[in-house]
Amino acid sequence: MSGGSINTSRRRFLIGSTSVVGAAGAVGAAVPFVGSWDPSARALAAGAPTTVDISRLEPGELLGPIPAWRGQPIFILRRDEESLNNLETFTDHLADPDSEDPQQPAYAQNAFRSIRPEIGIYVGLCTHLGCSPQINTEVAPQEFDDEWKGGFFCPCHGSMFDLAGRVYRGVPAPDNLVVPPHSYETDNVVVIGVDGENS
């Protein structure tokens, strides 16, 4: 009689222990599986917004290319007064001077293609084959353009863009440079990858 009760107790103990160990094993196996559904740190970083301090950027200077957003180089340009005047008046040579093609957020569909006229922000890739254009802010005739007012020149295939990233007519690049979504955290801190006119 007592032997039967010991066996019953032992059986209950073994069943209980096995159940606990089995449940722990199931949880242990499930955690990595469920965790694999979460995006990796690399994936999060690839689409994460990037904050850039532009306080030291002087008129006529370019910050970039910096691999700042979604693995793409970003150009941040501070334009001077002469450049801003040229952007509004020197447009006959441009393929899309009014930025009608959707290469920028709606709040950047203006002559400057930006929230703040003096700050231009672009993805630093030519819209032809993805080469990286070079900045040339000099307002003077160039080997590649007699009426150059400053802008971006892609030496790979000769595409040209003005200082608002608007593409010239008759060059290989079909579209204006892409303006990424951006907003301002403060006057001197821009956030690339977050939409907004003000912040």
C-alpha positions as CSV (number, residue, x, y, z in Angstrom):
1,M,0.0,0.0,0.0
2,S,2.7,2.4,1.0
3,G,4.8,1.3,-2.1
4,G,1.9,2.2,-4.4
5,S,1.5,5.7,-2.9
6,I,5.3,6.3,-3.3
7,N,5.1,5.3,-7.0
8,T,2.1,7.6,-7.5
9,S,4.0,10.5,-5.9
10,R,7.1,9.7,-7.9
11,R,5.0,9.4,-11.1
12,R,3.3,12.8,-10.4
13,F,6.7,14.3,-9.7
14,L,8.2,13.0,-13.0
15,I,5.3,14.0,-15.1
16,G,5.4,17.5,-13.5
17,S,9.1,17.8,-14.0
18,T,9.0,16.6,-17.6
19,S,6.2,19.1,-18.3
20,V,8.1,22.0,-16.8
21,V,11.3,21.0,-18.7
22,G,9.3,20.5,-21.9
23,A,7.6,23.9,-21.6
24,A,11.0,25.6,-20.9
25,G,12.4,23.9,-24.0
26,A,9.4,25.1,-26.1
27,V,9.8,28.7,-24.9
28,G,13.6,28.5,-25.5
29,A,13.0,27.3,-29.0
30,A,10.3,29.9,-29.7
31,V,12.2,33.0,-28.5
32,P,14.9,32.9,-31.2
33,F,12.2,32.1,-33.8
34,V,9.9,35.0,-32.8
35,G,13.0,37.2,-32.4
36,S,13.9,36.5,-36.0
37,W,10.8,38.3,-37.1
38,D,12.2,41.6,-35.8
39,P,14.3,43.6,-38.3
40,S,18.0,43.4,-37.8
41,A,20.1,46.3,-36.5
42,R,21.4,46.7,-40.1
43,A,17.9,46.9,-41.5
44,L,16.9,49.4,-38.9
45,A,19.9,51.5,-39.6
46,A,19.3,51.4,-43.3
47,G,16.0,53.1,-43.0
48,A,16.5,55.1,-39.8
49,P,16.5,58.9,-39.9
50,T,19.9,60.6,-39.7
51,T,20.6,63.8,-37.8
52,V,23.1,66.3,-39.2
53,D,24.6,69.4,-37.6
54,I,24.9,72.1,-40.2
55,S,26.0,74.9,-37.9
56,R,29.5,75.2,-39.4
57,L,28.4,75.1,-43.0
58,E,29.3,78.4,-44.7
59,P,27.6,79.9,-47.8
60,G,29.0,78.1,-50.9
61,E,30.1,75.0,-48.9
62,L,28.9,71.4,-49.4
63,L,28.7,68.9,-46.6
64,G,29.0,65.5,-48.3
65,P,28.9,63.1,-49.7
66,I,28.0,61.5,-46.4
67,P,26.5,58.0,-46.3
68,A,23.7,59.3,-44.2
69,W,20.4,57.8,-45.2
70,R,19.4,54.3,-46.5
71,G,23.0,53.7,-47.6
72,Q,22.8,56.6,-50.0
73,P,25.2,59.6,-50.1
74,I,23.6,62.8,-49.1
75,F,24.7,66.3,-50.2
76,I,23.9,69.3,-47.9
77,L,24.6,72.7,-49.6
78,R,24.4,76.2,-48.1
79,R,23.7,78.6,-51.0
80,D,24.7,82.2,-51.1
81,E,22.5,85.1,-52.2
82,E,23.8,85.2,-55.7
83,S,23.0,81.5,-56.1
84,L,19.5,81.9,-54.8
85,N,18.9,84.7,-57.4
86,N,20.2,82.6,-60.2
87,L,17.9,79.7,-59.2
88,E,14.9,81.9,-59.7
89,T,16.0,83.6,-63.0
90,F,18.3,81.3,-64.9
91,T,15.9,78.5,-65.8
92,D,15.7,78.4,-69.7
93,H,18.4,75.6,-69.8
94,L,16.6,73.3,-67.4
95,A,14.5,70.2,-68.3
96,D,12.2,70.4,-65.3
97,P,12.6,73.9,-63.8
98,D,9.3,73.7,-61.8
99,S,10.1,70.3,-60.4
100,E,6.9,68.8,-61.8
101,D,8.3,65.2,-61.7
102,P,8.1,63.7,-58.2
103,Q,11.8,63.8,-57.3
104,Q,11.1,65.7,-54.1
105,P,8.5,66.0,-51.3
106,A,5.6,68.4,-51.9
107,Y,7.1,71.0,-49.5
108,A,10.3,71.1,-51.6
109,Q,8.5,71.7,-54.9
110,N,9.7,75.2,-55.4
111,A,12.6,77.1,-57.1
112,F,15.0,76.1,-54.4
113,R,13.7,72.5,-53.9
114,S,14.0,72.9,-50.2
115,I,12.3,74.0,-47.0
116,R,14.8,76.8,-46.3
117,P,16.0,78.5,-49.5
118,E,19.6,78.7,-48.5
119,I,19.9,74.9,-47.6
120,G,19.7,72.4,-50.4
121,I,19.6,68.7,-49.5
122,Y,20.0,66.0,-52.2
123,V,20.7,62.3,-52.6
124,G,24.2,62.5,-54.2
125,L,23.5,60.2,-57.0
126,C,23.1,61.1,-60.7
127,T,19.7,60.1,-62.0
128,H,21.3,58.7,-65.1
129,L,23.4,55.7,-63.9
130,G,23.9,56.5,-60.2
131,C,27.4,58.0,-60.4
132,S,28.2,60.7,-57.8
133,P,28.2,64.2,-59.4
134,Q,30.7,66.8,-58.3
135,I,29.9,70.3,-57.0
136,N,31.2,73.3,-58.8
137,T,29.9,76.6,-57.3
138,E,32.0,78.9,-59.5
139,V,29.9,81.2,-61.6
140,A,32.0,81.4,-64.8
141,P,32.1,79.6,-68.2
142,Q,33.3,76.0,-67.8
143,E,34.6,73.5,-70.3
144,F,31.3,71.7,-70.1
145,D,29.0,74.8,-70.1
146,D,29.5,78.3,-71.4
147,E,26.9,79.9,-69.1
148,W,27.7,78.0,-65.9
149,K,26.0,79.5,-62.8
150,G,27.2,76.8,-60.4
151,G,25.8,73.4,-59.8
152,F,26.6,69.7,-60.0
153,F,28.5,68.1,-62.9
154,C,28.7,64.3,-63.4
155,P,32.0,63.6,-65.2
156,C,31.0,60.0,-66.0
157,H,28.6,60.9,-68.8
158,G,28.3,64.7,-68.7
159,S,25.0,65.3,-66.9
160,M,24.6,68.7,-65.3
161,F,22.4,70.0,-62.5
162,D,22.0,73.5,-61.1
163,L,22.4,74.3,-57.4
164,A,18.8,73.2,-56.7
165,G,19.6,69.8,-58.2
166,R,17.5,70.5,-61.3
167,V,18.7,68.7,-64.4
168,Y,19.8,70.5,-67.6
169,R,18.1,69.9,-70.9
170,G,19.9,67.5,-73.4
171,V,22.0,65.6,-70.9
172,P,21.9,61.8,-70.2
173,A,20.2,62.2,-66.8
174,P,16.4,62.1,-67.2
175,D,15.4,63.7,-63.8
176,N,16.3,66.2,-61.2
177,L,18.4,65.0,-58.2
178,V,16.3,63.3,-55.6
179,V,15.4,65.5,-52.5
180,P,15.1,63.1,-49.5
181,P,12.4,63.7,-46.9
182,H,13.8,66.0,-44.3
183,S,12.8,68.4,-41.4
184,Y,14.6,70.7,-39.0
185,E,15.0,69.8,-35.3
186,T,16.5,73.2,-34.7
187,D,17.9,75.9,-37.0
188,N,21.2,74.1,-37.1
189,V,20.1,70.4,-37.0
190,V,18.5,68.8,-39.9
191,V,16.9,65.3,-39.8
192,I,17.1,63.3,-43.0
193,G,14.4,60.7,-43.5
194,V,11.6,62.5,-41.5
195,D,9.0,64.5,-43.5
196,G,8.0,67.9,-42.4
197,E,8.1,71.6,-43.2
198,N,8.9,72.6,-39.6
199,S,10.0,70.9,-36.5
